[in-house]
Amino acid sequence: MELGSKLKELRKKNNYSQQQIAEILHVTAQAVSKWENNKSVPDITTLVQISDLYNVSLDYLIKSDKQLQNKLSIRKVHLRMINLLIVAFILAIFLFISLLIKAEFFLYQHSLGGWLMVGLIFLFMIFAFLSLYCYITVRKKYFVFLWSTVFTLSCIIFIGLFYNYIIQLLF
């Protein structure tokens, strides 16, 4: 028996409506309907709440459903990847700031171009990590951040290559 059938059976056995379950679990009635129709699955935290609500084991809910087990293990991998990505982002920002401090960037007055390059590098790092984050989690809107990353990198390269020429034109 699939998870959706079990959830529907348990809900009816305990005389709950989908709306009541939704209120108890702090989700929408549509989410409960999707679970019962096997269109989506609850996250592991919600599964624990469901097992407590109906007084059944997690084994009963998920052990016979191999497809659900695969989805939950993929979510676990995604969560680990997201945690690693966050740590990598923090380390990259720390490393970048450390390099600026080591190069004594903050001790001297810099032109607009210097600050522009630092800002663009920060933007590049943020867009790169956001595109990776979106690719890992939702796999939909990561192209927006990916193109923003490419655009920011091209601006960095353009300004880096033609900085002296741009300064001569402006001043």
N, C-alpha and C positions, 0 to 999 in steps of 0.2 A: 504494500500500500504506500502511495506517495504521501509526502508531507501535507500537501493541500487537502487530501481526503481525510487524513488524520485530524487536521485542525478543524475541518468542518464537522466531522463526527464528534469531536470533543466539545466543540461549541454548542452543538445541538443537544448533546447528552446533558450538558450543564445548564441548558435553557438560557443561553446568552444570545443576544443579537450581535450582528457585526458592529453596530454602533457602540454597544456596551463594551465589547472587547477592545475596540479602538480607544475608547475613553480610558479604560483600565491600563492599556499599554502605552498610552500617549502617542498614538499614531492616528491616521485617518481611516475612515471606514473603507475607503477605496484600497488602502494598503492591505487591510484584512481580506477584502474580496480578492485581490490579486494573489495573496498567499493561498487562499482556498482554491483558486482556479489554476494554481501552478504557473502563474505568469511571472511571479517573483518570489523571493524567499526572504524571510526576516533575517536580520543580522544575528550574530551569536548571542549578544546581550538580550535581545528580544526573545530568542528561543529559550534562554534560561528563565525569563519572566513567564513565558507561556508554560514551561514545564512546572514552575511553581504554582501558577494559577490553576492548572488542571490536575496538579499533584501526580504528574507522570515523570518518568525519567527522560533525560536527553537521549538516551539510547533508544527508547521507544519512538521518539520523534524522528531521529535522523539515521539510525543504524541501518535500516533496510533501504534507504534512498541513497544510492551511490552517486547519483548526479548532484544531489544536494551536498554530499560530503566533498565532492570535487569543487563546487562553488565556494564552500566555506574555506577549504584549504587555499584556494586561489586568493580569497580575501585576506587570509592570514599572510600570504606572501606579499600581497600589495601593501598591507600594513607595515611589514618589515621594510619593504622598499621605501615607503614614505618616510619611515623613521630614519633610515640611512640617508635619504635625500635631505632631510631637515638638518641632520648632523653635518653632512657635507656642505650645505649652504652656509651654516653658521661658521664652519671652519674656513670656507673660502672667503667670507666677509672678514673674518678675523685675520687671515693671512694677508688680504689686500690692505687692510688698515695697518697691519704690522709693517708691510713693505713701504707704505707711505711714510710711516713714522721713521723707519730705518733710513729712508732716503731724505729725511728731514723736510718733507714736503710742506708740513704745517708751520715750519719756522720762518719761511720766507713769503714775501708777497708774490703772488702769481697772477699772471694775466688771465683774462677771461677764457682763453684757449686751454690753459692748464686745468682750470676748474671744470670747463666743459668736458674735457677728456676724462677726468675723474668721475664726473656725473654720468657720462655715457658708459663707462666701464661698470659702474654700479648698476645702471639700467640693464646692461647686457647680462650681468650675473643674475639679476632678478628675473628677467624674461626667460633666460635659459632654464633656471630652476622651475619657474612656473610652467613652462612647456613640458618639462619632464614630469612634474606633478600631475598636470592634466592628462598626459599620456598614460600614466600609471593608473590613475583613478577613474576618470570618466571616458577617456579615449575619444572625446568629441571635439572640444574646443581648443585642443592643444595647437592646432595649426595657426590660430591667431597669435599665440605667444611665440610659436616657432618663427613666423614671419617677422614679428617684432624683434626677435633675437637677431635674425639675419639682417634686418634693416639697421638695428643699432650697431652691429658689428661692421656693417658697410660704412656707417657714419664715422666710426672710430678710425677705420682704415683710411677713409677719404680725408678726414681732418689731419690724421697723422702724416699722410703723404704730401698734402698740399698746404700744410699749416703756414709755412713761410710765405707762400704765394698769396694765401687768403689774408694774412696780416698786412702784406704790402698793398693789397687792393683796398682794404678797409682804412688803413692809416696812411 
